[in-house]
Amino acid sequence: MSAALELARRAADEGEVPVGAVVVDADETVIGQGHNRREADSDPTAHAEMIAIARAARRRGNWRLDGARIYVTLEPCPMCAGALINARIDKVIFGCRDPKAGAVRTLYALCEDPRLNHRLEVVGGVLADGCSSILTDFFSRRRSPKIE
């Protein structure tokens, strides 16, 4: 999660919502990572998880990421939760909950839905305070009036 937090800081430095994600193999080798790039890429799908998953699949040479885990600083949204399921990732570990779009625990439980053909283990709250504070600080700075 520390690596994902560092990616979230990089996103904040670039003016992006600070979310970072890291995909690792069963032996903890990083096979994909990313941070939000929606503004830079003018792409609504350029979430940290989507970028990390795509890079992991390219590195493996296979869209199936069986045995992989993803660490992400913010609870995945419905789009990202769907991508985790479709990529066959085994486990998602997230930092803080997302009360507006959280789709693995807060608003929905997509990753554990028995009606789907693949389910993931879900672990939440890992380094939650640090993951939450980087988001809070980012939005506080964006909302505060500029003093010249």
N, C-alpha and C positions, 0 to 999 in steps of 0.2 A: 504494500500500500504506500510505502514511502516513495517508491519510484513514481507511482501514479500521482501522488501529491506534488512531486517536483514537476511533472508534466502539467498539472493544473496551474502551478505558479507561472510556468512558461506561457500558458494560454492567457492568463491575466495580464502578463507583461505585453502581450500582443493585442490586448483589448478584447479578447474573447472571454466568454463566460468560463471561469476556471474549473474545468473538469478534465481529469486525466484518466487514462485506462491503460492497463498492461495485461497482455495475454501471455501465460507461461505454460510450458509443457509439463508433463508429470514430474520431470526432474528439476523443475524450477527454472529452466532455460527460457529467457524471454524470446518469444517468437513474433510478437507484434506489440506495438504501442502507439498511442496517439493522444492528442488533446483536441479540444474543440477548435474548429476552423470554419465555422459557418460564415463569419464575416469575411475572412480572408478569401475563401473560395466561392462566396455567394452561393452556398449550397446548403439547403435546409437539412440535408442528411449527413452533413459533416460533423457528426457528434464524435466524441472521443472513442466511444465503443465501436462505432462503425468503422472508423479509421484503423483501430487496433485489430479488429477482426479481419478486415480486408488484408492488412499487412501479414497477419499470421497465416491466413489461407495461402497467400502468394508464397510465403516462405516455405510452407509445407508442400506446396504444389497440389493442394487438395482443399476443397471447401469444407470437408468434414474435419472438425477440430476435436475429435474424440480424445479424451484424456486431458484436455486443456482446461485451464481455469482463467478467469478474468478478474482482475482487481480494478475497481472503478471508484472514484471518489464520491460520486453522487449516484443514488439509486437510479437504475436505467428507466427510461421512458418506454412507452409501448413499442415504438419503432425498434429501439435497441434491444428490448427484451425479446421481440420477435426474431431479431437477427441472432441473438444468443441461442435461441431454440433451434433455428434453422441451421446454424453452424455446428450443432451437436456438442457445444461446449458442456463440460461436466459440472462446473461449479462457478457461481458468481459470488464474489466477495465485494460488498460495497461499503462505503464510509457512512455518509449521512443519508437519511430519508429525504425524499422529495415530495412534499405535501401537495404539489400542484400537478405532478406528472409521474410519480413513482408507480411503476408497473410490475415490480417483483414482490412488494410487500404492502406499500402504503395504500394505493388506490386499487390495484389489481394484484393478482398472484399468478401472472402468466407463466412464469418459469416452473411452477409447481402444479399447473392445471392438468389433472388426470385425463382430460379429454384430448390433449395434444399427444402427438406421437413421440415427443421427446420432452423430458423434464430435467431440470438442473437442480442441484443442491444450492440453497441460498443461505448466505451468511451476511448479516447486516451489522452495522455499528462499529466496524473496525476503524480505529482512529477517527471516530465520528466528530469529535470536537475540532480537530485540525481541519478536517474536510469541510465542516460547516463554517468555520471561521473564515476560511479563504473566500468562500462565497459571500458571506455577510460583509466582509471588508470590501470586496470588489463592488458589490451593489451600493454600499454606503458611499464609496468614493464617486461612483457614477451619479448618485442622486444629490450629493452635496453641491451647494453653489460654489462656483469658482471665485476665489479671492485674488484680486490682482493688485 
